[in-house]
Amino acid sequence: MNPPIIDIERLVGELQQLATISDCPEPPPAVTRVVFTETDLRARDYLRSLYEAAGLAVRVDAIGNTFARWEGSEPSLGAVGTGSHCDAIPHAGLYDGTVGVLGGLEAIRALQAAGFQPRRSIEVVMFTSEEPTRFGVGCTGSRLMSGAMSPADLVKLTDEVGDDYDTVRKRAGFSGDLASAKLPNGYYEAFVELHIEQGPELEANDLAIGVVTAIAAPAQADFTVTGEGGHAGAVLMPRRRDALIASAAMVSAIDSVARASKSPDMVATVGKLEVHPGAVNSIPSRVRFTLDLRDIDGANRDAVLKEIEDEVDRIAVERGVKVEHRILNADPPAISDKNVVSAAVSAAESLNLGYQEMISRAYHDSLFMARVAPMGMIFIPCRGGVSHRPDEYSSPEAIAAGVQALALTLASLTG
């Protein structure tokens, strides 16, 4: 088929309008949109109005995952899915997730305008809570949808004020049996997600499209180090059991272990550290810090995690402190389906777009969709590789190219 025509002015306008639905004190492009808040609900209402204007059938499941379907000529067949998320961490940008949601809608509109009739239905999904901002665990919508998380484990999650997941989702107006959110076998024939790269490779290589071959999965843990507090002037150095000094040694060891890994894709991040009591003249008695560990090689990631735990325990003994560690999640990496990859490559080639096959080192809802359907992702470049910041930016030309490639990929997969 001929390249579908993308109404990029309309799409950019919708991205910008969605960005105005934000709790961020700064004006757009700074965006804060936390799941199940009033702001999140207003964003969902806006998206639903666009889906319905395009003639799509909309349904919402018990956790708030939203599905907008363009029915195919054989609706009993497994559908082809696309989509992403619209929640945003505090002080984020306007492209993360939203390019996949609104880009998926625009791909359908472009195919409709071209007179294309899909055999299989095409469905845009807006996943609930891809970001871990509120409950500490990301991708709760796709985890529940794919069976990667049970309803019993989901409702144990709480936010910072202690409200559990079930209470919060019901307060937001989402009801029903959480078990009903799990997709039946064969629901999707394939799933492909459009997303900004969130890294610098495509821009550096002057390429329009990244075809994702695998998604690295995180293991996330937290550590609580307990020492002995005291007056900063009264406790001499030989008697100290400073929880912060011990934690600093542990964080340094985490970095060293990750750098020594045999895998070039191994990354380790300590992104949060809380010190108690947090006074300038008081020896820290307790420290809590987090770990995010990722690798495309799941076995190597798990081995590195074990090595880190052993090092942390060794340092605790050496420093005379106690340490508790808790694994929050350790998801397996996902490999993209070869047929989805082939369809995306063919789409890029037919559009004369430069592309490369690549790994996603950030994780996405597609990581969990790989458990229920053949999966793939299409990346587009973002300026400087910047994401999760207000200056996150992808040009209209880059977005249009990505949506065109997505549209052709969806069209190919519907056969």
Sine and cosine of phi, psi and omega as CSV:
sin_phi,cos_phi,sin_psi,cos_psi,sin_omega,cos_omega
0.00,0.00,0.37,-0.93,0.06,-1.00
-0.92,0.38,0.46,-0.89,0.02,-1.00
-0.83,0.56,0.79,-0.61,0.03,-1.00
-0.91,0.41,0.57,-0.82,-0.03,-1.00
-1.00,0.00,0.84,-0.55,-0.03,-1.00
-0.99,-0.11,0.79,-0.61,0.10,-1.00
-1.00,0.09,0.99,0.13,-0.14,-0.99
-0.94,0.35,-0.51,0.86,0.04,-1.00
-0.90,0.44,-0.68,0.73,0.06,-1.00
-0.89,0.45,-0.72,0.69,-0.06,-1.00
-0.90,0.43,-0.72,0.69,0.03,-1.00
-0.89,0.46,-0.63,0.77,0.06,-1.00
-0.87,0.49,-0.63,0.78,0.02,-1.00
-0.94,0.35,-0.62,0.78,0.08,-1.00
-0.88,0.48,-0.68,0.73,0.00,-1.00
-0.93,0.36,-0.61,0.79,0.04,-1.00
-0.91,0.41,-0.67,0.74,0.04,-1.00
-0.88,0.47,-0.58,0.82,-0.01,-1.00
-0.91,0.41,-0.39,0.92,0.04,-1.00
-0.96,0.28,-0.27,0.96,0.05,-1.00
-1.00,0.04,1.00,0.02,-0.22,-0.97
-0.45,-0.89,0.51,-0.86,0.11,-0.99
-0.99,-0.13,0.13,0.99,-0.04,-1.00
-0.97,0.25,0.71,-0.70,0.00,-1.00
-0.92,0.40,-0.46,0.89,0.06,-1.00
-0.98,0.18,0.43,-0.90,0.07,-1.00
-0.95,0.31,0.23,-0.97,0.07,-1.00
-0.81,0.59,0.57,-0.82,0.32,0.95
-1.00,0.01,0.10,1.00,0.05,-1.00
-0.93,0.35,0.78,-0.63,-0.11,-0.99
-0.74,-0.67,0.74,-0.67,0.22,-0.98
-0.79,-0.62,0.86,-0.51,-0.03,-1.00
-0.55,-0.84,0.99,-0.10,-0.10,-0.99
-1.00,-0.07,0.64,-0.76,-0.10,-0.99
-0.83,0.56,0.64,-0.77,0.09,-1.00
0.93,0.36,0.16,0.99,0.15,-0.99
-0.99,0.13,0.19,-0.98,0.06,-1.00
-0.85,0.52,-0.60,0.80,0.00,-1.00
-0.90,0.43,-0.68,0.73,0.06,-1.00
-0.86,0.50,-0.67,0.75,-0.02,-1.00
-0.92,0.39,-0.60,0.80,0.05,-1.00
-0.91,0.40,-0.61,0.79,0.05,-1.00
-0.90,0.44,-0.66,0.75,0.03,-1.00
-0.89,0.46,-0.66,0.75,0.03,-1.00
-0.88,0.47,-0.65,0.76,0.03,-1.00
-0.89,0.46,-0.73,0.69,0.01,-1.00
-0.88,0.47,-0.66,0.75,-0.01,-1.00
-0.88,0.48,-0.63,0.78,0.01,-1.00
-0.89,0.46,-0.58,0.82,0.02,-1.00
-0.95,0.31,-0.65,0.76,0.04,-1.00
-0.87,0.50,-0.73,0.69,-0.05,-1.00
-0.93,0.38,-0.58,0.81,0.04,-1.00
-0.90,0.44,-0.46,0.89,0.03,-1.00
-1.00,0.06,0.05,1.00,0.04,-1.00
0.98,0.18,0.36,0.93,-0.02,-1.00
-1.00,0.00,0.56,-0.83,0.05,-1.00
-1.00,0.09,0.81,-0.58,-0.12,-0.99
-0.94,-0.34,0.71,-0.70,0.17,-0.98
-0.69,-0.72,0.43,-0.90,-0.01,-1.00
-0.78,-0.63,0.75,-0.66,-0.02,-1.00
-1.00,0.01,-0.10,-0.99,-0.15,-0.99
-0.92,0.40,-0.37,0.93,-0.01,-1.00
-0.98,-0.21,-0.08,1.00,0.03,-1.00
0.98,-0.20,-0.03,1.00,0.15,-0.99
-0.83,0.56,0.74,-0.67,-0.10,-0.99
-0.90,-0.43,0.77,-0.64,-0.08,-1.00
-0.88,-0.47,0.78,-0.63,0.05,-1.00
-0.85,-0.53,0.92,-0.40,-0.21,-0.98
-0.93,-0.38,0.75,-0.67,0.21,-0.98
-0.98,-0.18,0.94,-0.34,-0.14,-0.99
-0.94,0.33,0.71,-0.70,0.02,-1.00
-1.00,0.05,0.06,-1.00,-0.02,-1.00
-0.95,0.31,-0.33,0.94,0.08,-1.00
-0.81,-0.59,0.97,0.24,-0.15,-0.99
-0.91,0.41,-0.24,0.97,0.02,-1.00
-0.97,0.24,-0.28,0.96,0.02,-1.00
-0.96,0.27,0.38,-0.93,0.11,-0.99
-0.85,0.52,0.67,-0.75,-0.05,-1.00
-0.99,0.16,0.21,-0.98,0.18,-0.98
-0.96,-0.26,0.84,-0.54,-0.08,-1.00
-0.97,-0.26,0.46,-0.89,0.14,-0.99
-0.53,-0.85,0.05,-1.00,0.03,-1.00
0.76,-0.65,-0.07,-1.00,-0.05,-1.00
-0.23,-0.97,-0.65,-0.76,-0.08,-1.00
-0.73,-0.68,0.30,-0.95,0.06,-1.00
-0.82,-0.58,0.02,1.00,0.13,-0.99
-0.96,0.27,0.44,-0.90,-0.09,-1.00
-0.63,-0.77,0.67,-0.75,0.06,-1.00
-0.91,0.41,0.30,-0.95,0.02,-1.00
-0.84,0.54,0.70,-0.71,0.06,-1.00
0.86,0.51,0.71,0.70,0.02,-1.00
-1.00,-0.09,-0.17,-0.98,0.04,-1.00
-0.96,-0.29,-0.11,-0.99,-0.15,-0.99
-0.97,-0.24,0.15,0.99,-0.10,-1.00
-0.93,-0.37,-0.46,0.89,-0.05,-1.00
-0.89,0.46,0.88,-0.48,0.00,-1.00
0.99,0.12,-0.74,0.67,-0.11,-0.99
-0.92,0.39,-0.51,0.86,0.07,-1.00
-0.88,0.48,-0.57,0.82,0.02,-1.00
-0.96,0.27,-0.56,0.83,0.01,-1.00
-0.96,0.27,-0.83,0.56,-0.03,-1.00
-0.96,0.28,-0.51,0.86,0.08,-1.00
-0.92,0.40,-0.59,0.81,0.08,-1.00
-0.90,0.44,-0.66,0.75,0.06,-1.00
-0.89,0.46,-0.71,0.70,-0.02,-1.00
-0.92,0.40,-0.55,0.83,0.07,-1.00
-0.88,0.48,-0.68,0.74,0.04,-1.00
-0.90,0.43,-0.71,0.70,0.00,-1.00
-0.88,0.48,-0.62,0.79,0.01,-1.00
-0.92,0.39,-0.65,0.76,0.04,-1.00
-0.92,0.38,-0.63,0.78,0.07,-1.00
-0.87,0.49,-0.72,0.70,-0.03,-1.00
-0.91,0.42,-0.48,0.87,0.00,-1.00
-0.99,0.16,-0.06,1.00,0.00,-1.00
0.99,0.15,0.23,0.97,0.00,-1.00
-0.95,0.30,0.67,-0.75,0.07,-1.00
-0.88,-0.48,0.94,-0.34,-0.03,-1.00
-0.95,0.30,0.57,-0.82,0.11,-0.99
-0.97,0.23,-0.78,0.63,0.11,-0.99
-1.00,0.02,0.52,-0.85,0.08,-1.00
-0.90,0.44,0.53,-0.85,0.09,-1.00
-0.92,-0.38,0.73,-0.68,-0.12,-0.99
-0.75,-0.66,0.76,-0.65,0.11,-0.99
-1.00,-0.09,0.77,-0.64,0.02,-1.00
-0.93,-0.37,0.75,-0.66,0.22,-0.98
-0.96,-0.27,0.96,-0.29,-0.07,-1.00
-0.97,0.23,0.64,-0.77,0.08,-1.00
-0.97,0.22,0.77,-0.64,0.23,-0.97
0.83,0.56,0.87,0.50,0.15,-0.99
-0.93,0.38,-0.60,0.80,-0.01,-1.00
-0.98,0.17,0.54,-0.84,-0.01,-1.00
-1.00,0.05,0.25,0.97,-0.18,-0.98
-0.81,0.59,-0.75,0.66,-0.15,-0.99
-1.00,0.06,-0.65,0.76,-0.15,-0.99
-0.92,-0.39,0.02,1.00,0.08,-1.00
0.99,0.12,-0.14,0.99,0.04,-1.00
-0.78,-0.63,0.77,-0.63,-0.03,-1.00
-1.00,0.05,0.23,-0.97,0.11,-0.99
0.86,0.51,0.62,0.78,-0.02,-1.00
-0.91,0.42,-0.57,0.82,0.02,-1.00
-0.90,0.44,-0.76,0.65,-0.02,-1.00
-0.97,0.26,-0.48,0.88,0.09,-1.00
-0.88,0.48,-0.73,0.68,-0.02,-1.00
-0.93,0.36,-0.65,0.76,-0.02,-1.00
-0.88,0.48,-0.59,0.81,-0.07,-1.00
-1.00,-0.07,-0.13,0.99,-0.06,-1.00
0.99,0.10,0.14,0.99,0.03,-1.00
-0.95,0.32,-0.35,0.94,0.08,-1.00
-0.72,-0.69,0.68,-0.74,0.00,-1.00
-1.00,0.10,0.43,-0.90,0.10,-0.99
-0.82,0.57,-0.60,0.80,-0.01,-1.00
-0.89,0.45,-0.64,0.77,0.03,-1.00
-0.96,0.27,-0.58,0.82,0.00,-1.00
-0.87,0.49,-0.72,0.69,-0.09,-1.00
-0.96,0.29,-0.15,0.99,0.11,-0.99
-0.98,0.22,-0.32,0.95,-0.01,-1.00
-0.94,0.35,0.65,-0.76,0.03,-1.00
-0.77,-0.64,0.42,-0.91,0.07,-1.00
-1.00,-0.02,-0.12,-0.99,-0.12,-0.99
-0.92,0.40,-0.39,0.92,0.02,-1.00
-1.00,-0.08,0.05,1.00,0.08,-1.00
1.00,-0.04,0.07,1.00,0.05,-1.00
-0.97,0.23,0.73,-0.68,-0.02,-1.00
-0.99,0.15,0.28,-0.96,-0.12,-0.99
-0.85,0.53,-0.67,0.74,-0.06,-1.00
-0.91,0.42,-0.68,0.74,0.03,-1.00
-0.88,0.48,-0.70,0.71,-0.08,-1.00
-0.93,0.36,-0.69,0.73,-0.03,-1.00
-0.92,0.38,-0.59,0.81,0.04,-1.00
-0.93,0.36,-0.62,0.79,0.05,-1.00
-0.88,0.47,-0.52,0.85,0.02,-1.00
-0.99,0.17,-0.08,1.00,0.07,-1.00
0.98,-0.20,0.16,0.99,0.01,-1.00
-0.97,-0.23,0.85,-0.53,-0.08,-1.00
-0.76,-0.65,-0.08,-1.00,0.00,-1.00
0.98,-0.21,0.19,-0.98,-0.03,-1.00
-0.95,0.31,0.85,-0.53,-0.02,-1.00
-0.87,0.50,-0.51,0.86,0.01,-1.00
-0.89,0.46,-0.41,0.91,-0.02,-1.00
-0.95,0.33,-0.24,0.97,-0.01,-1.00
-0.96,0.27,-0.32,0.95,0.00,-1.00
-0.93,0.37,0.77,-0.64,-0.04,-1.00
-0.95,0.30,0.62,-0.79,0.09,-1.00
-0.95,0.31,0.37,-0.93,0.05,-1.00
-0.84,0.54,0.70,-0.72,0.05,-1.00
0.98,0.18,0.12,0.99,-0.02,-1.00
-0.85,0.52,-0.70,0.72,0.05,-1.00
-0.92,-0.38,0.71,-0.70,0.16,-0.99
-0.98,0.21,-0.53,0.85,0.01,-1.00
-0.29,-0.96,0.37,-0.93,0.06,-1.00
-0.65,-0.76,0.74,-0.67,0.01,-1.00
-0.68,-0.73,0.78,-0.63,-0.08,-1.00
-0.93,-0.38,0.75,-0.66,0.12,-0.99
-1.00,-0.06,0.71,-0.70,-0.07,-1.00
-0.42,-0.91,0.49,-0.87,0.19,-0.98
-0.92,0.39,0.49,-0.87,-0.10,-0.99
-0.90,0.43,-0.61,0.79,-0.11,-0.99
0.90,0.43,0.44,0.90,0.04,-1.00
-0.41,-0.91,0.10,-1.00,-0.18,-0.98
-0.99,-0.14,-0.02,1.00,-0.22,-0.98
-0.91,0.41,-0.73,0.68,-0.06,-1.00
-0.89,0.45,-0.71,0.70,0.02,-1.00
-0.89,0.46,-0.69,0.72,-0.02,-1.00
-0.89,0.46,-0.55,0.83,-0.02,-1.00
-1.00,-0.08,0.07,1.00,0.02,-1.00
0.81,0.58,0.75,0.66,-0.01,-1.00
-0.88,-0.47,0.52,-0.85,-0.09,-1.00
-1.00,0.02,-0.49,0.87,-0.18,-0.98
-0.71,-0.70,0.69,-0.72,0.21,-0.98
-0.93,-0.37,0.80,-0.60,0.06,-1.00
-0.98,-0.21,0.92,-0.40,-0.15,-0.99
-0.99,0.16,0.79,-0.61,-0.01,-1.00
-0.98,-0.18,-0.33,0.95,0.00,-1.00
-0.29,-0.96,0.44,-0.90,0.03,-1.00
-0.87,-0.50,0.85,-0.52,0.07,-1.00
-0.95,0.31,0.65,-0.76,-0.07,-1.00
-0.94,-0.35,0.56,-0.83,-0.03,-1.00
-1.00,0.00,0.52,-0.85,0.36,-0.93
-0.95,-0.31,0.78,-0.63,-0.03,-1.00
-0.85,-0.52,0.67,-0.74,-0.05,-1.00
-0.58,-0.81,0.36,-0.93,0.20,-0.98
-0.79,-0.61,0.46,-0.89,-0.07,-1.00
-0.81,-0.59,0.70,-0.72,0.09,-1.00
-0.86,-0.50,0.87,-0.48,-0.04,-1.00
-0.95,-0.30,0.82,-0.58,-0.03,-1.00
-0.88,-0.47,0.86,-0.51,0.04,-1.00
-0.90,-0.44,-0.69,-0.72,0.01,-1.00
-0.67,-0.75,0.86,-0.51,0.00,-1.00
-0.98,0.20,0.04,-1.00,0.02,-1.00
0.25,-0.97,0.08,-1.00,-0.01,-1.00
-0.95,0.32,0.71,-0.70,-0.07,-1.00
-0.89,0.45,-0.43,0.90,-0.01,-1.00
-0.99,-0.12,-0.28,0.96,-0.17,-0.98
-0.99,-0.16,-0.32,0.95,-0.04,-1.00
-0.97,-0.25,0.90,-0.43,-0.04,-1.00
-0.96,0.29,0.37,-0.93,-0.15,-0.99
-0.84,0.54,-0.67,0.75,-0.04,-1.00
-0.89,0.45,-0.37,0.93,-0.04,-1.00
-1.00,-0.10,0.00,1.00,-0.14,-0.99
-0.99,0.16,0.59,-0.81,0.18,-0.98
-0.79,-0.61,0.95,0.32,-0.14,-0.99
-0.98,0.19,0.89,-0.45,-0.04,-1.00
-0.92,0.40,-0.52,0.86,-0.02,-1.00
-0.96,0.29,-0.67,0.74,0.04,-1.00
-0.88,0.48,-0.68,0.74,0.04,-1.00
-0.89,0.46,-0.67,0.74,0.01,-1.00
-0.90,0.44,-0.64,0.77,0.02,-1.00
-0.87,0.49,-0.66,0.75,0.04,-1.00
-0.90,0.43,-0.61,0.79,0.01,-1.00
-0.92,0.40,-0.68,0.73,0.01,-1.00
-0.89,0.45,-0.67,0.75,0.05,-1.00
-0.89,0.46,-0.63,0.78,0.02,-1.00
-0.91,0.41,-0.62,0.79,0.05,-1.00
-0.85,0.52,-0.71,0.70,0.02,-1.00
-0.88,0.48,-0.69,0.72,-0.03,-1.00
-0.91,0.42,-0.68,0.73,0.00,-1.00
-0.89,0.46,-0.70,0.72,0.00,-1.00
-0.90,0.44,-0.66,0.75,0.00,-1.00
-0.91,0.40,-0.46,0.89,-0.01,-1.00
-1.00,0.08,-0.04,1.00,-0.04,-1.00
-0.89,0.45,0.51,-0.86,0.02,-1.00
-0.95,0.31,-0.30,0.95,-0.08,-1.00
-1.00,-0.05,0.79,-0.62,0.04,-1.00
-0.94,0.33,-0.23,0.97,-0.02,-1.00
-1.00,-0.09,0.02,1.00,0.00,-1.00
-0.95,0.30,0.78,-0.63,0.10,-0.99
-0.69,-0.72,0.59,-0.80,0.02,-1.00
-0.73,-0.69,0.71,-0.71,-0.04,-1.00
-0.69,-0.72,0.78,-0.63,0.23,-0.97
-0.97,-0.25,0.97,-0.23,-0.16,-0.99
-0.97,-0.25,-0.10,0.99,-0.06,-1.00
-0.56,-0.83,0.74,-0.67,-0.01,-1.00
-0.60,-0.80,0.84,-0.54,-0.03,-1.00
-0.89,-0.46,0.81,-0.59,-0.07,-1.00
-0.93,-0.35,0.75,-0.67,0.06,-1.00
-0.87,-0.49,0.72,-0.70,0.13,0.99
-1.00,0.03,-0.07,1.00,0.07,-1.00
0.98,0.22,0.53,0.85,0.03,-1.00
-0.94,-0.33,0.56,-0.83,-0.10,-0.99
-0.90,0.43,-0.48,0.88,-0.07,-1.00
-0.92,-0.39,0.50,0.87,0.01,-1.00
-0.76,-0.64,0.74,-0.68,0.05,-1.00
-0.93,0.38,0.80,-0.60,0.00,-1.00
-0.86,0.50,0.79,-0.61,0.00,-1.00
-0.99,-0.16,-0.37,0.93,-0.03,-1.00
-0.51,-0.86,0.67,-0.74,0.04,-1.00
-0.70,-0.71,0.69,-0.72,0.14,-0.99
-0.88,-0.47,0.75,-0.66,0.08,-1.00
-0.69,-0.73,0.35,-0.93,-0.06,-1.00
-0.95,-0.32,0.33,-0.94,0.08,-1.00
-0.71,-0.70,0.74,-0.67,0.15,-0.99
-0.85,-0.52,0.90,-0.45,-0.09,-1.00
-0.83,-0.55,0.78,-0.62,-0.08,-1.00
-0.68,-0.73,0.56,-0.83,0.09,-1.00
-0.30,-0.95,0.51,-0.86,0.09,-1.00
-0.97,0.23,-0.33,0.94,0.06,-1.00
-1.00,-0.08,0.98,-0.21,-0.09,-1.00
-0.89,0.45,-0.64,0.77,-0.01,-1.00
-0.91,0.42,-0.66,0.75,0.02,-1.00
-0.92,0.40,-0.65,0.76,0.03,-1.00
-0.86,0.51,-0.70,0.72,-0.03,-1.00
-0.92,0.39,-0.58,0.82,0.05,-1.00
-0.92,0.38,-0.65,0.76,0.04,-1.00
-0.91,0.41,-0.64,0.77,0.04,-1.00
-0.87,0.50,-0.68,0.73,0.03,-1.00
-0.90,0.44,-0.64,0.76,0.02,-1.00
-0.90,0.44,-0.64,0.77,0.04,-1.00
-0.89,0.45,-0.70,0.71,0.02,-1.00
-0.87,0.50,-0.66,0.76,0.02,-1.00
-0.90,0.43,-0.66,0.75,0.01,-1.00
-0.91,0.41,-0.66,0.75,0.03,-1.00
-0.88,0.48,-0.69,0.72,0.03,-1.00
-0.89,0.46,-0.65,0.76,0.00,-1.00
-0.89,0.46,-0.70,0.72,-0.01,-1.00
-0.91,0.41,-0.59,0.81,0.03,-1.00
-0.87,0.50,-0.70,0.71,0.04,-1.00
-0.90,0.43,-0.71,0.71,-0.03,-1.00
-0.87,0.49,-0.60,0.80,-0.07,-1.00
-1.00,-0.09,-0.04,1.00,0.03,-1.00
0.95,0.31,0.56,0.83,0.02,-1.00
-0.84,-0.54,0.18,-0.98,0.10,-1.00
-0.96,-0.29,0.52,-0.85,0.03,-1.00
-0.67,-0.75,0.68,-0.73,0.13,-0.99
-0.88,-0.47,0.70,-0.71,0.06,-1.00
-0.80,-0.61,0.58,-0.81,-0.08,-1.00
-0.70,-0.71,0.83,-0.55,0.07,-1.00
-0.99,0.15,0.86,-0.51,0.00,-1.00
-0.99,0.12,-0.67,0.74,0.09,-1.00
-0.28,-0.96,0.44,-0.90,0.05,-1.00
-0.56,-0.83,0.99,0.16,-0.10,-0.99
-0.99,0.15,0.58,-0.81,0.06,-1.00
-0.95,0.30,0.53,-0.85,0.12,-0.99
-0.89,0.46,0.26,-0.97,0.01,-1.00
-0.81,-0.58,0.63,-0.77,0.05,-1.00
-0.97,-0.25,0.75,-0.66,0.02,-1.00
-0.92,0.38,0.54,-0.84,0.02,-1.00
-0.95,0.31,0.68,-0.73,-0.09,-1.00
-0.90,0.43,-0.54,0.84,0.00,-1.00
-0.96,0.29,-0.58,0.82,0.06,-1.00
-0.93,0.36,-0.68,0.73,0.06,-1.00
-0.86,0.52,-0.71,0.70,-0.01,-1.00
-0.88,0.47,-0.65,0.76,0.02,-1.00
-0.90,0.43,-0.65,0.76,0.01,-1.00
-0.93,0.37,-0.65,0.76,0.05,-1.00
-0.89,0.46,-0.71,0.71,0.01,-1.00
-0.88,0.48,-0.63,0.78,0.03,-1.00
-0.89,0.46,-0.71,0.70,0.01,-1.00
-0.89,0.45,-0.68,0.74,-0.02,-1.00
-0.91,0.40,-0.66,0.75,-0.02,-1.00
-0.92,0.38,-0.41,0.91,0.04,-1.00
-1.00,-0.05,0.04,1.00,-0.05,-1.00
0.84,0.54,0.64,0.77,0.02,-1.00
-0.98,-0.18,0.76,-0.65,0.10,-1.00
-0.91,0.42,0.66,-0.75,-0.05,-1.00
-0.55,-0.84,0.25,-0.97,0.18,-0.98
-0.57,-0.82,0.49,-0.87,0.15,-0.99
-0.99,0.12,0.62,-0.78,-0.14,-0.99
-0.40,-0.92,0.26,-0.97,0.06,-1.00
-1.00,-0.10,0.60,-0.80,0.17,-0.99
-1.00,-0.05,0.90,-0.44,0.03,-1.00
-1.00,-0.01,-0.29,0.96,0.24,-0.97
-1.00,0.06,0.51,-0.86,0.03,-1.00
-0.97,-0.23,0.40,-0.92,-0.14,-0.99
-0.63,-0.78,0.13,-0.99,0.06,-1.00
-0.85,0.53,-0.45,0.89,0.03,-1.00
-0.87,0.49,-0.44,0.90,0.07,-1.00
-0.83,0.56,-0.64,0.77,-0.03,-1.00
-1.00,0.02,-0.48,0.88,0.07,-1.00
-0.91,0.42,-0.40,0.92,0.04,-1.00
-0.89,0.45,-0.30,0.95,0.03,-1.00
-0.98,0.20,-0.31,0.95,-0.08,-1.00
-0.86,-0.52,-0.13,0.99,-0.04,-1.00
-0.33,-0.94,0.43,-0.90,0.19,-0.98
-0.84,0.54,0.76,-0.66,-0.20,-0.98
-0.81,-0.59,0.49,-0.87,0.16,-0.99
-0.41,-0.91,0.20,-0.98,0.04,-1.00
-0.67,-0.75,0.49,-0.87,0.11,-0.99
-0.87,-0.50,0.82,-0.58,0.04,-1.00
-0.97,-0.23,0.52,-0.85,0.19,-0.98
-0.84,-0.55,0.43,-0.90,-0.06,-1.00
-0.94,0.33,0.49,-0.87,0.16,-0.99
-0.79,-0.62,0.57,-0.82,-0.16,-0.99
-0.86,0.51,0.83,-0.55,0.05,-1.00
0.93,0.36,0.09,1.00,-0.08,-1.00
0.94,0.33,0.25,0.97,-0.11,-0.99
-0.99,0.14,0.71,-0.71,0.11,-0.99
-0.50,-0.87,0.22,-0.98,-0.05,-1.00
0.86,0.51,0.51,0.86,0.07,-1.00
-0.60,-0.80,0.42,-0.91,0.00,-1.00
-0.87,0.49,-0.42,0.91,0.00,-1.00
-1.00,0.03,0.19,0.98,0.17,-0.99
-0.81,0.58,0.73,-0.68,-0.07,-1.00
-0.43,-0.90,0.71,-0.71,0.19,-0.98
-0.76,-0.65,0.74,-0.68,-0.13,-0.99
-0.95,0.32,0.40,-0.92,0.08,-1.00
-0.82,0.57,-0.61,0.79,0.00,-1.00
-0.91,0.42,-0.65,0.76,0.02,-1.00
-0.92,0.39,-0.66,0.75,0.00,-1.00
-0.91,0.41,-0.70,0.71,-0.01,-1.00
-0.87,0.50,-0.68,0.74,0.02,-1.00
-0.89,0.46,-0.68,0.74,0.00,-1.00
-0.90,0.44,-0.66,0.75,-0.01,-1.00
-0.93,0.36,-0.62,0.79,0.09,-1.00
-0.87,0.49,-0.72,0.69,0.01,-1.00
-0.90,0.44,-0.63,0.78,0.05,-1.00
-0.89,0.46,-0.71,0.70,-0.04,-1.00
-0.87,0.50,-0.71,0.71,0.01,-1.00
-0.93,0.38,-0.58,0.81,0.04,-1.00
-0.90,0.43,-0.72,0.70,0.03,-1.00
-0.87,0.49,-0.69,0.72,0.00,-1.00
-0.87,0.50,-0.67,0.74,0.01,-1.00
-0.90,0.43,-0.66,0.75,-0.06,-1.00
-0.96,0.28,-0.35,0.94,0.01,-1.00
-0.95,0.33,-0.31,0.95,0.01,-1.00
-0.96,0.27,0.00,0.00,0.00,0.00
